[in-house]
Amino acid sequence: MPEEEFDYIVVGAGSAGCVLAGRLSEDPATRVLLLEAGPADRSLWIHLPIGYGKTMWSPTYNWRFETDPDPNMNGRRIYWPRGKTLGGSSSINGLIYIRGQREDYDHWAALGNAGWGYDEVLPYFIRSEGNQRGGDAFHGGEGPLKVSDIAAKHELIEAFIDGAVQTGVPRTDDFNGAAQEGAGYYQLTTHKGWRCSTAKAYLTPAVKRRPNLRIETEAMAGRLLFDGRRATGIAYRQRGELKTARCRGEVLLSAGSLQSPQLLQLSGIGPRALLDRFGIPVVQELPGVGENLQDHLQIRLGYECTKPVTTNDQLNSWFGQMGMGLEWLLHRTGPLAVGINQGGCFMRALTDAEGRPVAATPDIQFHVATLSADMAGGKVHPYSGFTMSVCQLRPESRGHVRIRSLDAAEPPEMQPNYLSTELDRATTVAGVKAARAIAESPAMRPYVKREVKPGPGAASDADLLEFCRNNGATIFHPTGTCRMGADALAVVDARLRVHGMAGLRVIDCSAMPTLVSGNTNAPAVMMAEKAVDLIREDARAAAAAQ
């Protein structure tokens, strides 16, 4: 049987990969292959927003990675869940729709990445977005990625917002509009009570029926295939069988910030010393592949509530569970339709000796949940509880991702190097102190029975930093390991093409030069939408030159 050939091979059906496959296959003359290592997204827990707590630990739909011991976190290994199904991490994430700050993208452009300033990427956010509120200068109302308001307000979240305002933070009803700073309710990637992953948004039943689109699940990419320095295909393993697929156009790598650099390294693109160590022939020496790893570190503050109004109370009661289920069945609202975090805040927490904010824009983000557990997605506590999670938005700390064997199925070495700079340590501690100030505000005080974590024993900045080292966790935003740029450590150019290669791009959060100030799913979708235009422009230019 002759080997099939495609115009585009998309490796990884995650937040970006589903967008690429759905958009590129709009042209019936373009043959697209989408490879996904995980299974199809058939589980109810994927599509039900509250299922986040189940998929967080699922070996079927989650890679369940762990970092290497981090010396800055007292040698702890940090659990790093990543999606392993159609939709990737958009199928298991916390659903929050945040784009980041204008300054994030203008900074990308200032680093030499033409076309990535805020005014240039905003149209792609708008193109992708189908906001419940409709379209305006900042939002799209007709895009495939559905974005919804939380239907029912919660008194704890209302108290948090009021408390933040009492500490000097403005109230906002749109974190993705003219300015991010403020406290309010998050909008979620949900639609009529269901999760809207990128698989749901871009791989609709009609799209899946396109004869020019092939979707292969349980297909683990092993290495890229080359003719000289041109990518010509992919070797992968599917249900125990080794297979290859050929490409006459481009291979589009969208395996995420951990596995995109891993696949490049396994294929001979990366730091020469690393490739030599494993006997991998060097196709293109790029020392930045796998470097520049960045992530948001979250610090979770836990509280016991004075009133039985938390999701803990509902989950710990048979009647509460029945009520949650009935509310969702009848109205598609309530805790089952929300997921975990409902409210949030973007603020400037770190101040100088005179008490003035150090940063010009928010440097801390809050995620507030009306439940509490020892870890995200874990069993809720037996008491009425809620959680305030804080994370530094623009960490200076940099880590790396490096292969540890020739087997693509073996997780690579992942070292985040959290809290490795003084600014990161100071900002994170300032964020914890800001959370405490909100908890002690007149609006919140009636709801706080006690602070469970860090607890009253953590009083000094040194105590709080030690708490952060012992309890900090990822908030699931690894980025930057195949970063965009023109310098010696950049991996892709401003058109997301791998330096020194032909027919090969990296299109996912690994291409971010710097971490955006917020959740990363919406930016990943934007990057893929923009990449589709770049790919089509380059294809037209190549055809015209022939």
N, C-alpha and C positions, 0 to 999 in steps of 0.2 A: 504494500500500500504506500503511495507516495506521501512524503512528509508535507503536512499542510503549511501554508505560508500566510502570514497576516500582514496587514499594514502597520498595526500597532499591537504590541504586547504590553499589557498593564500588569505589573507584578505587585499584588496586594490590593484587596478589595476593601480598603478602609475608608476613612473620612475623605481622602483625596482620590483614591483609586476608583471608587464607584462613580464619582463625578466625571472623571476622565472617560471611563467606559461608556457611561450614558451619553455624554456630550459627543464624543468622537464618532459613536455609532449612529448619530443622527443622519449622517451622510450614508445613504444605502450603498454607495460604491466603496466605502471604507470598511475593511474587515478588521475586527477588533477581537483580541483574546484577552480575557480577564482571568488571572490566576489568583486563587485564594487558598492559603494553607489550611484554613479551618473549614468547618462544615457550613451548610446553609443555615440561615437565621430562622429556624422553625420554632424555637422554644417560645412559649408564652412569656417566660420571664424576661426575654429580650424586649418584647414589644410592650409589656406592662411597665410603666415608669418605676414603680416600687420594686420591680425585679432587679434593680441595681444591686440590692443587698444579696441576691442569689448569684448573679453572674460575676460579681466581684471575686468569687472564689471558685468558679466553675472550671474544672480542667478541660471541659469540652469546648467552651467558648472563650477561654481566657488563657494567655500564655503563662500567667502566674510566675513572672520573672522575679528574681531577687538580685539586688546589687551585690557587689563584692563588699567585704567589711569596710566601712567608711571610717577612717581615722578621726575625722572631725565629729563623728557621731558616736564616740566611745566604742568604735569597732563593730557597731551594729550592722547587720544586713537589713536593707529596707525592701519591703515587698513592693514590687512594681507590676500591677496588673496591666495587661494590654489586650485589646480585643483580638479574638481569633475566630472570626466568622464573617459573613457578608456584612459590610458596614464597619468592620473593624472596631476601633474603640468608640465610634459613634453609636454602636449597638450596646455598649455596656457602660457608657459614661454617665455623669451626673446631670446631663441634659441642659446645662446652663449655656445660654446664648450670649457670649461676650466677644467683642472684636478686639479690644485693646484700645490704646490711645493714638490719636493723630500723630503724636510725637514718635511713637514706635516706628511707624512706616516712613515718616520723614527722615528718621535716623538711618533706616535701611538705604534710602536713596542717597543720603549724605555720605554713606560708606562707599559709594560708587555704583550702586545698583539702580541704574536708570529705569524708570517706569514703575518703581515700587513705592513712591511717595503716597501719602494718604489720598490726595485728590485723584491719583491714578488707580488706586486699588478700590476706592469706594464704589465705583460702578459695578465691580464684581461682587462685592458684598450685596449690593442692591439686586443684582441679577439673580443671585442664588436664593434670596430671602422671600418667603411668603408670610409676611407678618400679619397676624390677626387684626392689628390696628389699621392695616392698609399702608399704602406707599406714601412717602414724602421725600424731602431732600436728602434724608439719611437712610431711608428704609424702602425695601421692596415689598409689594403686596401680592405679587403674582408668581414669585419664584417657587421652585420645587421643595426647598427646605422650609418646612412649616415652623413658625415661631409663635408661641401663644403666651398670653398672660395666665398667671395662676388665678383660677376662678374664684376661690374663696379666701378671704383674708383671715389671718390667724392672729389672735390677740398677743401671742408671744412675739411674733414678728413685728406687729404694730408697736409693741413696747420697745423692741430693739431699735426700730427706726426712730421713735421719739427720743430714746436714750442717746442715740448717735447725734441727733440734732441738738440735744441739750449739752453735748460735749463740743459743739462747734462745727459739726459736719452738716452740709446742706441736705435737704431732702430732694430726691430725684425720682422721676418715673421712667427714665430712659438712660441706662448706662451706655448706650450705643449711639447717642445723639451728638449734640454740639460739644458737650463736656461730660467726662466720665465721673468726676468727683461727686460723691453724694451717697446717701443711704436710701434703700428702697427694696422693692420686690424684684427678683430676677424674672426675665422671660425665659421660657424653656422651649427646646426643640420637641414639642409635642403637638398633636393634632387630634382634637376630639377625644382626649383621654388616653391616646396611644403615643408611644415614642415615635419620633420621626428621625430615624437614622439616615445616613446617606444612601444606604441600600433601599430603604423605603422610599426616599425622595427621588433618587435618580435611576434606580433599577426597578421601575414599576412593572407590573405584568406585561404591559404592552411593549416596554423596552426589552424585556427578557425574550419576547417572541421574535425580535428582529433576526432575520436570517443571517445578517452580517455580524452578529455579536455572539461570541461563544463564552460562556461562563463556566469555569472549571473549579469546583471546590475540592477540598482535601488534596490540594496540589502544592506541595512544598518545593519552592524554588531552591535549587542547589548551587548553580553558578550560571553566569552569563556566558554566551557564546560569541566569539569574535572572528572577524576576518581582518587581520592586522589590528588596527585601532577602530574598527567599525563594529558596533554591536549588531549581531545578526540573528540572535535568538536566545533561548533560555533552556537549560536542562532542569527538569523537575521530577519529583517522585510523587506518584499519585496511587494511593492504596497499594503500596508495595511495588509498583511497576515504575521503572525508569523511563522517562519520556523526554522528547525534545520538541520544541516549537520554533519555527523559523519566522523571521520578520524581514520584510523588504523596506520597511520604513524606519520606525524607532521603537526601542524598548524603553518603557516609562516605568521607572522604579518608584513605587509608592508603598514600600513595606514598613515605613515608620522610622523613627529616629534611632531605634535599636537595631533593626534588621536590614534597613537600607545600607548603612555602612558595613554591616557584617557581610552582606552579599557582594558588595563591591570588593571588599578585602579578599573574600574567598575566590573572587574572579580575577585577581591580579591587579586591582586598582587600589592603591593605598600607600602607606609608608613602606619604603623598601626594606628597612630592617625587620619589620613585622612579617612581611611576605617572605623574606629570606628565611626567617626562623621556622616557617612551616613548609618551606620548599615550594612555594607558589611562584610560578614564573611571572615576572613583572610585565604587565601589559602597559600600565601607565603609572608612574610614580607620582602620587599625590599625598604628601605627608599629612594633610588635614583631614583625611577620611577617618571618621571616628573620633576626632578631637572636637573641642568646643562644646561638649555636652553641657546643657543647662536644664534646670528644672525648678519648679516652684516647690518649696518646702512648706508643708502646712503644720501648724502647731494647734492642736485641738484643746480648747479649754472646756471642761465639763462642769455642768451645774445641776444640782438637784432643785427642782421647782417646788414652790409652795402650794401650787394648785394642780389638780389632776387634769391638765389640759394638753398634755404632750402626746406625741405619737406613741411613746412608751406605754402610756396608760391604755391606749387602744390595742396595741399589739399584745399586751400582757393580759388582756381580758377576752374571753370567748365572745362576749356580747360586743366588745369593741371591734373585734375582728369582723364579726358579722355586719356591724354597722358600716365599717369601711367598705366591705364588699358590696353591700346593698347600694351605698352611695355611688360607687363606681358603676355598678350595673344599671342603675336607674338614670344617673345624670352624667356619668363619665367625669366626675369630680372627686374631690377628697384626697386623702393621702396616697391612694393607689395611683392617682393621676399626676402626682407631683414628683415622686422620687424622694430625694433626701433633703436637699437644701432649698429653702424658699426665699430667704432674705439675704441681703448683702450690703456691703459698704466698700467704697473706695475712698481712702483718706491718706493724708500726709501725716505719718506718725512720728518720724524721726525729726527731732528739733535740735537747734544749736543751743549754746549756753544761754542765750537770751530768750529761748522758748520759741524761736521762729522756725517754721518748717524748713528743712534742708533741701527737699526736692521741690521743683516747680510744679510737678503733677503728682497724683497719688502714688505712694510707694508701698502701700499695704492694701490687700483685699481681704474682706471677711466673707465667709460662707456660714450662714446660720441655719441650723437644723432644729426642728422641734422634737428631736429625739436624742438619745445618748447611748453610746456603746463604747467598749474598750478600743475598738478600731473601726474604721469605715467599713460598712457592710457586715459588721459583726452582730452578735445577738445583743438586743437592747438590754439596758439595765432594768432591774426589777422595780425601781422607783421612778417617779415622775422626773424626767431629765431632759435637758436640752444642751446643745453644743454650739460654741462659737469657735470657728476655725479661722486663723489668720495666716496669711502668707505674704512674704516679701515679693513684690512684683518684678523687680529687675535685678536679680542677683548677679554679683560679680563672679561668684564661684564657677569654675569650669572643671568638667570631668572628661571622661573618655569612654568609648566603646571599642573593644578590640577582640578579634577572634581568639578562641582558646583551643580550637581544633579545626580540622578540615571538614567537619560535619556541620552542615547548616542547621540541623535539628538541635545541636547543642548550643544552649544560650551563650552569648559572648560574655567577655569580661565587661562589667558595667560599674564604673566608679564615678559617682556624682560629685564627690568632694564638697558636700554641703557645708555651709558656714565656714568656708576656708578663708574669708577675708573679714577685716574688721567692720567694713560697712555692712556686710550681710549679717554679722552677729548683732551689731548695734540696731539695725533696722528691725530685725526679727524680735528682739527684746522690746523695742519700742512698740511694736504691734501688739505684743502680749499685754503690755501695760495699758495700751489704748483700749483693748478689749475689757480689761478689768475696770477701767474708768466708765465704760458704757454699762457694765453690769452693776456698777455702784450708782448709776444715775437715778434721779427720782422716778423716771418712767419704768426702769427695770427692777428697782429695789423690791417692789412688792412681789416679784416672781422668783427672787433668788433666796432659797432656803440656805444653801451653802455652796461654796466653790469646791468641787470634788477634785479637780485637777486644774492648775498645779497644786492648789490647796494653800492654806494659810502659812505653812512652813516655808514656802518659797517667797521670800520677802525682798531680797536684794537682787540687783541686776545679775550678779554672779549665780544666784540660786535659779533665776529664770533661765539663764543661758544653759545651765546644766539640765534643767527640765527640758529645754528644747533639744539638747543633744540626746537625751534618753527617750524622748517621746515623739520627736519630729518624724513626719512621714511624707511621702510624695503626695502631691495633689494631682498627679497623673499628667504632667505636661513636659515630658522630655523633648528637647529640641536641639537643633544646631549642629548635628554631627556630620552633615554634608553641606556646610554653609555656603551661601551665595556670596560672591565677591570676585575681585580681580587680583588679589594678592597671592603670595606663595602658599598660604594655608587654606585658600578657598578651594572648594570642590566643584561647584557649578558656577556658571556665569549668570548674568541678569536674565537670560532666557532659559535658565535652569538646565543648560547643557553641561555635561561633565567635561571639565577642561581637558583638552588634548584628545578627546574621543569624538566619534561621529555616531549618530543614531542612538544616543543614550542620554536620557535626562533623569534627574531625581526631582520628584514632585510630591513633597510631603513636608511635615514640620522639621525634618532634618535639614532642609534647605534654608531655614530661617537664620539670618546672620546673628540676630539677638532675639531673646525671648520676648514675646509681646506681653503687655501689662494686663493679663487676664487669661481666661480659659482659651484653649487652643483649637477647639473643634471648628468654630466659625472661620478663623483665619486659614485653617487647612483647606476648607471648602473654597474660600476665596482664592487661594493660591492655585488650586486645580482649575477653577473657572478661568482665571487669567492664563494659565498654562495652555488651555485649549486654544485660546486665541493666538498665543505665540506659536504653537505647533502648526496651526493652520496657515498662519502668515509665512512661516519658514517653508512649509510644503509648497505653497503657491510660488514663492520666490525661487525655489529649486526647480519647479516645473517650468517656470518662465525662462530660466537660465539654460535649459536644455536645447 
